[in-house]
């Protein structure tokens, strides 16, 4: 019974985001028009008129390049910081995670300030006779996109590394295995589930990211999936809802195939169970002088990846104008910050973002923890299908969730009162976060030995009791980590809110996009500083909580 | 867990506290104290009284950012303290219309007024589709055919499309004064203008109405486009992004760009941005304003519309960095009006767009895209 209740909640929420879009793709008029009729025409026009083939190709190339760079780099960084124990690991971890807290819009913007054709770094390098190629190209975009996604790969991998049973490595060591071989034959294979999850996440997140295609796409003279939807659906003189719907459904289909393939491959990974009833303190991997090579790698990445763009953003936040043509010290100002706090709507956007993130992160973490238990640790008939549904929102960008829910609230009178409320945003943000939450929680649950809940069942506990007294307790640290991961990403999220919020329920990311578009890029940078402050505060609290848990 | 929630709630509370909500004043003012110009109808006080019986809330759907509306809303609320105005701002120009259309078609819109800069085609669709309230403002006589082409649709402001360049990167002899001048400079000095050194909107969204008006009014427009095209990036690039590109020196000149964004940006740009009203073609992009057909507060909405069109309201719109349509005195807080700009560039060189539909949209877009090598015409490879 309880399985069905959880499953139905998830299914209903996901369908609310998706069904209206499918319906729209098959309608000859906007869905809200009473006389809208069925047609296949939108799909035909998508490929004839709209040159959608190029769009798909560009997006796929970008996503593949991004994944190929972000996953190995993220895993490498996690292993170096978490396992090899390079000097200053704690500080490096914070630096690596910076992009997680900054909206990709601002990362993209900072990246251009540093590495663009007239960027600070570029002009220095050009003077030294070194060419780095244009950032306004698919490879350039992939690098920027990689920096925004490495934190996610890093987080997932780190979570798993921390949960590896040290006795496995001890055993290998006592069998005479050297540290590198141990890394290759024991540690990395154990990380496969989280690497697989983070690869699919990186791929889909780079497909659905909006800001980088918006800023880099036009000068690269290329159109990408999200910028196509955004421009056709939200910035055109005459909006072609049918084409937009068809484009979304098409991408949804591609991504669904990918997600299913990934899940099939993951099924084989069930055997990588590493958390048993007992644990022991983790031990550092001794790699001798290679440790310093690792240190150098992390240092170079940290500087060139997150630090330089972040400095560029900081410089933009505290100056009236930022250009290599004049010294930033001559134009220092705080007006970008005071400008934000002077406007009531901007202040309330900050409050809204925090409120929505607090609630939506909690709702999502709890609902997805239950969903993981049902999908992975129950005899529920539709366990596999449920997992698929929880992953479905990976396949549609936030903007579509917002659009779908907007229709639902409009067409279902009973839900009409939700329109324009913060609660509507909580629902939209939660749906979008299902896959991330499921992906973050699932490896942790997979690593818990089945014998623990079998033991509980053996002494007569039913499923729900087992969940409460065994699984929840073991998974709690991961739930806390997931909560803060979601919180940090929700504080900066906005595309879900585009169609849903009104003057009283805007969030920071929306305000930032609008500021950016109206030319207030200094304020955009300043606002992202405020985002960082909030997210860093939350992460600090998260660490304290995690510590508290360990001692409990 | 509870510590985390507690801390974040405290943070949220602190932010709210330092916010200090700007609610409407005490609702005990009297309409008797309000004075109106002689040309307002005698029964205008009745409209005011009616508004007191309404919800006391007005919601604007607009693409204007909040700071641009703040002086106007403040002025309005001082005059009518029982009405609080909130802007569902930070929507894009087209989003305002889409959302209004979608909601209004179900007769379920929160919008009392819509204020946005879109092409006349879009307004025509709204007027012929979901509809706007047919209301003739008491300020009507100050608005002619170009700023009030349909019953109920007025120009709230009318910002010029400007040209701007970076004088520190662009040598002085290459500084353009107008579009034709720019074309000439580019043709004579092609090597000074690499690819993407000129930047402009494409015609997929906001840029359509401006480019269309230029091509329609000035026979030389297509020659101009042909001359600059090899050096130009025409794309869905916002005014802010264009400003940043030119400030950094990535592009040299932006043409047909939003004047409101450019003038605001130039103030902070420390001499890196020089804004020019093209002396041969200045396009005024009307920002339309209309009352929702489905408003539940029609009296309050009418008061607001009238206020925005009044001399006082127009001055406050100017203070919010938009360009007043009405002929009001230029001052430090209102640096430009339609009248003052027209006087500067000459009446024969200005054209208005944004409220009226003009024929030939498809052909125009096709031709423009072809000239600038944009998608939708040929699938050429532009990796070069």
Interface residues (C-beta under 8 A of the other chain):
Chain A: X30 X32 X33 X34 X49 X50 X51 X54 X109 X112 X113 X116 X117 X118 X119 X215 X217 X218 X219 X221 X223 X227 X231 X234 X235 X236 X237 X238 X239 X320 X321 X322 X323 X324 X325 X326 X330 X331 X339 X341 X342 X343 X344 X345 X346 X347 X348 X350 X351 X354 X355 X358 X362 X406 X407 X410 X411 X416 X419 X420 X480 X483 X484 X487 X498 X499 X501 X502 X503 X504 X506 X510 X511 X513 X514 X515 X516 X517 X518 X519 X520 X521 X522 X534 X537 X538 X541 X542 X544 X545 X548
Chain B: X1 X3 X4 X5 X7 X8 X9 X11 X12 X15 X16 X18 X19 X21 X22 X59 X60 X65 X66 X67 X68 X70 X86 X87 X88 X89 X90 X92 X94 X95 X98 X99 X101 X102 X103 X105 X106 X108 X110 X118 X119 X121 X122 X125 X166 X168 X169 X196 X204 X205 X206 X208 X209 X233 X235 X236 X237 X238 X239 X240 X241 X243 X244 X247 X248 X249 X250 X260 X261 X262 X264 X265 X268 X269 X270 X272 X361 X375 X376 X379 X382
